[in-house]
Amino acid sequence: MSATGAAPTPAAATGTCSRCESPIEEGDLRCSICSLPTPPPPAEAPGTVRAQVLRCNECAAAIAFSAEHQAPRCGFCGATMRIEQPTDPIEVAQVRLPFTVQREAATAALQHWLGKRGWFAPKDLQSQATVDSLQPLCWAAWVVNATADVSWAADSNEGSLSSAWAPHSGEVALAFNNIAVPASRGLTATECSKLTPHYDLATAVPVGATIEGEPPAMVESFDAQRSAARVLVQQAIEASAVEKLSAGYIPGTSYRNIHVSCLLRRQTTARVALPAWVLAYRYRGTPFRAVIHGQRPDVVIGESPTDMTKVALVVLGICAVIAAIIAIAVLAGR
């Protein structure tokens, strides 16, 4: 999942790994490349107050605690939140992407999306759906830039002769730019993957920047250190490697069974907060959720009701066709 635009400035390095010499960023508990534990941080002075976060009781999303928010309901799922004081340090976003979709545009985008849900949706969905809440939220993500030695194997139509496929393999050094790795608990992996490609990283501003006309949004905190999310980062880089290899490194014009192994050589990370409107709506008393991209109103992901009467009609129609086929077969066999 890659976002577009220039990459935000990565976190400042606090040193290098004593084993692989990769940069160690602030808050890293282990080297992000080789997993060597980093030196323990200096002991806290007596009376040091740790940062507090608001933790959702349902989806476990976290946002930085502030007195003016008191203990609000979770903007991601609507459940109540509790104050939590984590033992380990909590990463925070360095930059955020501003909202370019205003509240009115987000509401209109939902109405348009509801009207395009297809034949199985209730006919009156667009007119009968009512909005319960519409929250501007910035969800947490790492934006990774890395270099890696990639070993690959795949089947290709190149050199296949009389067979349909022929095996190929090789090694190549690749650079990976702007790989967005979700660190959100408030949004699902599917929602994040559909939102990510449409963000413009070139618009990044400091996380505390104030922009006239922009809605005030809560910023989600990171629940894991970058080095603790090595598996997620590795999976994202491997998925990007498959795309890059398919774009010209594998001989031939069609491929299958692409397998890659990536040996990371260098990695830098920026902590970014990405804008989205999280919307709760009801249809005939039943709640549903939709997520609208904070920079692209045409990108809407969500849940919608199904008209079970239409489903039943389709099932009955299929059963009638099957029964007719059986009856014809029986008559023909006589």
N, C-alpha and C positions, 0 to 999 in steps of 0.2 A: 504494500500500500504506500504509494508515494504521493506526497503533496507537491504542488507546483511552486515556482518562485525561488528566490534566493534563500538559502538556509539561514535560520536565526543563528546568532553567535552562540557557540557551544559553551558549556559550563567551564569555568576557569579550572585549569589543572592545578592540583596541590602537590604534585610530585610524579614520579614514574615508578612503575613496578620494578622491583629488584630482580625479578626473574626474566620478564619479557620486554621490559622497558616501555610498556604502553603507558599512556598518560592516566594518572589516577585523578578523578574528579572529586570535588568536595562531596562528602557524604558516602562515597564508595566504601563498602565494607570488604569487598574483594575486587581484585583486578577483573575488569569486564572481559579480558581476553583469555587469561590462563587460570583465573579463579584463585590466585594466591591471596590469602588474607592480607589486608592492609594493616599497618601499624595502628594500635588502638588510639583513639583520640585522647587528648589531654583530659585529665579528670576535671569534672565540673566543680566550680567553686561552691562552698556551702551556701544553701539558700537559693541556688539557681532555679528559676521557674521555667519549666519546659513549655513548649508551645502546646496549645490545646486545639482540638478539632471537634467539629460536630459530626457524629457518626450516625448514619441512618440505621434504625432498628430492623428494617426489612431488607434493603438491597446492599447495605454496608458501605455506601458511598460516603466520602468524607469531604468536608469543606473546612477551611480555616475558621476558627471561632472568633467572633467579634461581638462586643457587648451590644451593639445596636441591633444585631440579628436576634438576640436572646436565644431561644431554642426553637427555630422554625421547623415547619414540616419539610421533608426532603423534596427538593425541586425535581428530582429524577423520578420518584415513585409516589410521593405524597405522604409517606409514613412519618411518624414523629422521629425526632433526632435526640440523641443524648450527648452530653459533653464527655470527651475522652481525652486522657492525657497519656499519649503513647510513651513506651519505654525507649524505643529507638527513635532517632531523629527522623522527622518527616520532611521529604523533599517538597519544595514549592516551585511553581512555574516561574521562569525567568522572564518570559515574554508571553504575550497573548495576541491573538488575532482579533481585530475589532469586528463588531457586528456591522454589516452593511444592509441587513434585512431588518426593517423596523417592525413593531408589533402589528400594525395594520396589514403589512405585507405578509407576515407570518399567518395571520388569521385568514387572509384571502387565499394563501397557498393551501391551507388545510381544506377550505371549502372546495377549491378546484380539485384537490386530491380525492375528497370524498365523492365527488361527482364522477370520478373515473375509476371506480372500484370494480367495474365489470358486472356481468349479468347476474352472478350469484349474490351480489350485495343487495340489501333491501332497496326497493324503488325510491323510498322517501328518506334515505340515509342523509343526503345533503341538506334537506330541509328540516329534518327532525333532530339532527345532532346538535347538542349544546356544549359549549366550551366551559369546563369547570375551572381550569387554570392554564395560564400561559407564562412559563418562566424562562427568562434568558439565563443560560448557564454556560460556563466555560469548562469543558471536560479535559482531563489530564492526558497528555501524550508525550512520549519521547520522540524527538526527531534525530535520527541516527545517520551519521556519515561514516563510512568505513571503507577499507581496502581489504581484499581477501584473495588468497590463492584458491581457485575453484577447480576441483576435479569432477569430471562429469562422465556419464555413460548414457547412451540413448540408442534407440532404433530409428533408422532413417531410410528413406527410399533411395538414397544415394548409394550406388554400387550394389544394388539388390539383385541384379541379374535376373534369373528366372523366379526368384522369390519376391514377395511383396516388401520385405524389410531386410536390412542389413545392420549389424551392430557397429557402433562407433563409440569412441571415447577420447578424452583429451584433458589437458590442463590449461588454464588461462588465468591471468591476474585481472581482476575486475575492481572497479571503483563503484561504490554504492552511495548515492546522494539522496538526501531528503526521504529516508525510509521512516515513515511514521508508525510507531509502535504504541498502541493504546495502553494507557495505564489507568483506565477508568473502571470503577465498579458500578457507577451509576448508569452507564450505557452498556448494552450487550456487545459482544464481539462482532455480531452481524451488523448492528447499527453503526459501530465505529468504522467497519470496513467499507460501508456504503457512503459514509460522510467524508472520509479522509481524502480521496482523490480530488475533491473539489475545493480544497482550501488553498489560498494564495499566501505562501509564507513570506512573500515580499512585503506584505502589509503589516508585519509584526511590529508591535509597540511594547514598551515596558509594561509589565503586568499592572502597575499602578497608574498608568497614564489615563487621563481624563479626556474624552473626546466629546465635543458638543453634540447633543442630540442622540448620543448612544445610550441604550437602556442600561441601568445598573445591574450587573450580573454577579452571581456568586461564582467563585473559582474553586474547582475541585482540587483537593490535595492529592499528592502521590502516596500510595500505600506501600510501595516497594522501592528499594534502592535500585538504581540501574543495574548494578552488578548482581542483584538478586533476581533480576528478570532476564538473565542470560539466555534462557531457553526461548523466551518470546522474541528477543532480538535476533537470535540465531535462526529461528523459524522464518521471521520476516525477511532476513537477508537471503536465506535459501530460496524462498518464493520469488524474490526479485531476481536471483541468479537464474532460475528457470526461465523467466521472461526474457532476460538478456541473452541467454544462450539460444533461445528460439528465434531471436531477432537477427541471427547471422553467424553465430559461432558454430552451430551444428551443420554439417554439410547436408545438402538436399533441400527439398521443398516441403516435406511433411515428416512429422516425428511422432514418436510415442515412447512411453516408458523412460522419461527423462529422470535421471537420478543425479543428485549433486551432493558434494561434500565441500564445505567452506572452511578454510583455515584463516581466521581473522588475523590480520597483521596490525591494523590500527583502527581505532574507533573513537569518535567524539560524539557527544550527545548534548542536545539542547532540551530543556524542559519547557514545554509549550502548553498553553491553555487555548483550546479551540472552541469557537462559539457555536451554540446551537439553541434553538427554542424547543423546550420540552413541554408538550401540550397534553393535558388530560381532557377528554370529552366524553359525553354520555349519549347513548342511543337507547331510548325507552328504558332508562334507569340503569343500564349496564355500562360500567366505565371501560374506556379504552385509552391507549396512549399513542401519541405520534411524536416524532422528532423531526424538526424542520431545520435545515442547514442555516447557519448564521450568516452565510455569505451568498447562498444560492437558494432563492425561494422555490425553485423548481425541483429541488432535491428533498423529498419527503419520505420518511420511513415510518411505518406504523402498523397498528392492528385495526381491523375493521370487522363488523359483524357479518354473518352469513345468513341469508334468507333460507331457512331450512325447508320451507314449502317448495322452493325451486329445486333444492337438492333432492327432495322426495320425488318431485315430478321427473327429474332426470333418472333416478334409480328405477322408478316404475316404468319409464320408457325403455330402459335397457332390459329390464325383466320381461317386458312385453315382446321385445325383439327376440330375446333368447327363446321365449316360449314359442313364438311363431316359427323360429328355425327348427326347434325340436319337433313341433307338430308337422312341419313339412317333411322332415326327415323320416318321421314315423309313417306318414302316408305314402312316401316314396318307397318305403321298404315293404309295403304290403303287396 
